[in-house]
Amino acid sequence: MAGITMLDVAKKAGVSKSTVSQYLNKRYNYMSGDTKERISSAIKELGYSPNGVARSLRQKKTQTIGVIVANILHAFSTEVIRAIEDTCHKHDVHVIVCNADDDPEKEKRYVEMLRAKQVDGMIVLPTSANAELFNELIEQAYPLVFLDRILADVPVNTVLSDNEKTVRLAVDALVERNYKRIGMILPPISEDITPRLERKVAFEKALTELCLEENGSRVEAVPITGVKQALIEMLTLEQPIDAVIAGNDLVLNEVLRFVNEKEINIPENLALIGIDEVDFAEFLNPPLTTVAQPTFAMGHKAAELLLSEINKGGLKQKAAIYRFEPTLNRRSSF
């Protein structure tokens, strides 16, 4: 039945139009169970479908947010997206996901596209190249939350892991087992990408504090295509490394390919710890020890912060940084 309106539903249910509106917006505070049942039955019988566009115009909200990630192939990205979507779904908010590939121009186009679609707010893993654009959004009181990365000159709520503790958990676990020549491999370092920079600094700090530098421990930051060469160099030193920490899941994939190709036995010939929990960690032979990022807690927090800003019309207090604790999953690879 085309053209069924809210007024038709109200007449059918024997209630006012405003009561139907309250029902559709899930505001049941002063509504009896019988009233809810009559409205629900009327909607089903008449085949009424609320006009989402009209409701958005009235409320000045689209019930949609945008999420811009740097690389959707990361396990970290897919898990935080899932947590964001789960949280938003509970609030009847839809999520549009964009993959920027750490490309500032692509990121800028996505920001502009999402604004054109009038999304109510954004969660972004940002690049510093667009700091001016993000500050313009803040000046407009536009709801914005950063995830996993800090831009010092952009005052927004930011959610990320405790990267220093992440590294220290891995290093301390290896030292406890008497590994003394530890290598760490990271993707290329950039001030844009907070986890990489913080993990490198944390690793170097740990080596100094534990007096491991003279034993040949070292950190390398290389493109993913250079991971194998970095391992070759570390393993052919006068004092070759006896343990390696993979700085993220993509680095880990390359390390695993290398040890498989070279038939290196883990942990007899080389101990291995991966940063970022991966689905297959428990099924490797031997099972892989990882430092798991609290991805679901981080995604949930980012979504809650953004939804709060949307409801309040922007950030109403001083921006804060929220750090979450990682967890060491001890298995048999060290």
HELIX and SHEET records of a PDB file:
HELIX    1   1 MET A    6  ALA A   13  1                                   8    
HELIX    2   2 LYS A   17  LEU A   24  1                                   8    
HELIX    3   3 GLY A   33  LEU A   46  1                                  14    
HELIX    4   4 GLY A   52  GLN A   59  1                                   8    
HELIX    5   5 ALA A   75  LYS A   90  1                                  16    
HELIX    6   6 PRO A  104  ALA A  116  1                                  13    
HELIX    7   7 SER A  128  ASN A  130  5                                   3    
HELIX    8   8 ALA A  131  GLU A  139  1                                   9    
HELIX    9   9 ASN A  163  GLU A  176  1                                  14    
HELIX   10  10 THR A  194  GLU A  209  1                                  16    
HELIX   11  11 GLU A  213  ASN A  215  5                                   3    
HELIX   12  12 ILE A  224  GLY A  226  5                                   3    
HELIX   13  13 VAL A  227  LEU A  235  1                                   9    
HELIX   14  14 ASP A  249  GLU A  261  1                                  13    
HELIX   15  15 ALA A  281  PHE A  283  5                                   3    
HELIX   16  16 THR A  295  LYS A  312  1                                  18    
SHEET    1   A 6 HIS A  94  ASN A  99  0                                        
SHEET    2   A 6 THR A  64  VAL A  69  1                                        
SHEET    3   A 6 MET A 122  VAL A 124  1                                        
SHEET    4   A 6 LEU A 144  LEU A 147  1                                        
SHEET    5   A 6 ASN A 157  SER A 161  1                                        
SHEET    6   A 6 ILE A 321  PHE A 324  1                                        
SHEET    1   B 6 ARG A 218  ALA A 221  0                                        
SHEET    2   B 6 ILE A 182  LEU A 186  1                                        
SHEET    3   B 6 ALA A 243  ALA A 246  1                                        
SHEET    4   B 6 ALA A 271  ILE A 275  1                                        
SHEET    5   B 6 THR A 289  ALA A 292  1                                        
SHEET    6   B 6 THR A 327  ASN A 329 -1                                        
END                                                                             
